[in-house]
Amino acid sequence: MQANKGWVAFGYAAIGCAALGAALAVAAPIGPGAPEDLVELVTPKDNPTTDAKVALGKKLYEDTRLSSDNTVACKTCHDPDKGFTDRLPTSKGVGGQTGKRNAPTVLSALFLDTQFLDGRAPNLEAQAKLPILNPIEMGMKSPEEVVAKLKGIPEYVDAFQKVFGREINYDDLGRAIAAFERTVLSSDAPIDRFLAGDDKALTPAQRRGWSLFNGKARCNTCHGFNASYPLFSDNKFHNIGIAARNKNFSDMALRAEKIVRAGDLDQIDELALNSEFSDLGRFLVTQNKAQIGAFKTNHLRDIALTSPYMHNGELKTLWDVVDHYNKGGIPNPFLDGGIQRLGLSEDQISDLVELLGGAFTSSRFAADGKAELERQRKLAASNRPERDTDAAMGKTMGRGDAPLDPDLSQKDPAFIGGRAPKY
């Protein structure tokens, strides 16, 4: 197979893995025009992707025997049939325990600089190992206990020997699951076709939404598109106020400083999911006061599939998300300076949701995305708890100045705010 300069015909020739090529063929391109070696660049040199490793990783990903009571697998909270999430506000683990964090999607996680919503894991290999040992997720007591359990399953003994050429060990378990997760791609959405030059890829409402996205709604401040970084996320951490409801962040941070052991991923992992300090977000990882209540910017690909939203699953619909930003977030001492009221009208909110809920949904999930958006639409019709029109329109003090409305009379709205260059 001859690969071209873009994702449209990008296959496994550059990677040397039929499994990844098959995944790309199913998931289709991520942003036509992106460099063909992008996947190779984000794949660690010490964990190359191979067919056998991906197959082993997929088996481990789906195996409930990796949990202490044989009821929870990676797939439980990151279900392929639910956009690789569980569509719960916060996820459930062994013994019916419920954590304090929403399960982020695995889709395209290979392109993220760090893993988890607070970035506590540096890569997919580290991410894959932590939930297995977390007491409220999969509940295994130690890496040694996991390895001993797997060594009692002949098929795994043979598979690890075949893939890695050695006995089962915990680091190789992480490598196998990570290799599978790197084949889980979200792609070939209408927004990709539009950015590649198809002017009919977006509906009129989505075109108006794209203008707002790049203009008055200021979405591209944190969700801008870059052809070499195609997730519509800046991969940074921001306090947007969600974690601030009825919280005394300063007091929480002072108490957390006395408890958190810097660099202890196991402890931070447990505090993030099962403690009063969960809402401190990135601060638990860095102990940098500027990052109190800050969480990673979620990427927008297949966002319609991954409700509810935010680190605690507090926002049930995309209307709630837009309403939250429209009113300028929730004021708190550590609110990101870029959060201000937007002054969007109801029609503009509708156009923006049409963009987010439809244009970013990949072709493989189009039917599911449409159904999920309609479910959210019905819910939002009778329940918009985040809507605060007075704050959004400046009748409440301290929310900043709203950007100006775009002039749609002189120019196609889809091109206001710019368009990604063709490659």
SULDA-V440226 format. One record per pair of residues at least 12 apart in sequence whose C-alpha atoms are under 6 Angstrom apart, sorted by sequence separation. I is the first residue (numbers start at 0). GAP is how many residues later the second one is. D is the distance in whole Angstrom. If there is no record, write none. Layout:
I GAP D
I GAP D
This chain:
89 12 4
221 12 5
279 12 5
280 12 5
281 12 5
327 12 4
60 13 5
61 13 5
88 13 6
279 13 4
280 13 5
281 13 6
327 13 4
60 14 6
278 14 6
280 14 6
326 14 5
325 15 5
325 16 5
84 18 6
84 20 5
7 21 5
83 21 5
6 22 5
83 22 6
146 22 6
7 24 6
6 25 5
5 26 5
6 26 6
5 27 4
6 27 6
142 27 6
5 28 5
5 29 6
5 30 6
4 31 6
18 32 5
16 33 5
242 36 5
96 39 6
92 43 5
93 43 6
92 44 4
93 44 6
92 45 6
128 45 5
127 46 5
124 49 5
342 49 5
124 50 5
242 50 6
342 50 5
340 51 5
124 53 5
303 53 5
123 54 5
238 54 5
238 55 4
237 56 4
236 57 5
237 57 5
236 58 5
301 58 6
340 58 5
236 59 4
300 59 5
301 59 4
316 59 5
339 59 6
340 59 6
342 59 5
235 60 5
339 60 5
341 60 5
235 61 6
340 61 6
234 62 6
323 62 6
322 63 5
232 64 6
304 64 6
322 64 5
326 64 5
303 65 6
326 65 4
232 66 5
319 66 6
325 66 5
231 67 5
230 68 5
231 68 6
66 71 4
67 71 5
327 71 6
66 72 6
67 72 5
109 72 5
66 73 6
106 77 5
107 77 5
106 78 5
107 78 6
106 79 6
240 88 5
239 89 6
240 89 4
239 95 6
238 96 5
238 97 5
237 98 6
52 110 6
56 119 4
56 120 4
57 122 6
52 123 5
56 123 5
53 125 5
216 125 6
53 126 4
48 130 6
208 142 5
208 143 4
205 145 6
204 146 5
208 146 5
205 148 6
205 149 4
29 157 4
26 158 6
28 158 5
29 158 6
27 159 6
28 159 5
22 160 6
26 160 6
27 160 5
30 161 5
19 163 5
117 163 5
31 164 6
117 164 5
119 165 6
190 168 5
189 169 5
190 169 6
188 171 5
100 172 6
188 172 5
99 173 5
188 173 4
98 174 5
187 174 5
188 174 6
98 175 6
186 175 5
187 175 6
117 177 5
116 178 6
117 178 6
116 179 5
215 187 5
33 193 5
33 194 5
210 202 5
214 202 6
210 203 5
213 203 5
209 204 6
207 205 5
210 205 5
207 206 6
210 206 6
206 207 4
101 209 5
100 210 6
101 210 5
100 211 5
101 211 5
88 219 6
86 220 6
82 222 5
82 223 6
88 224 4
194 225 6
32 390 5
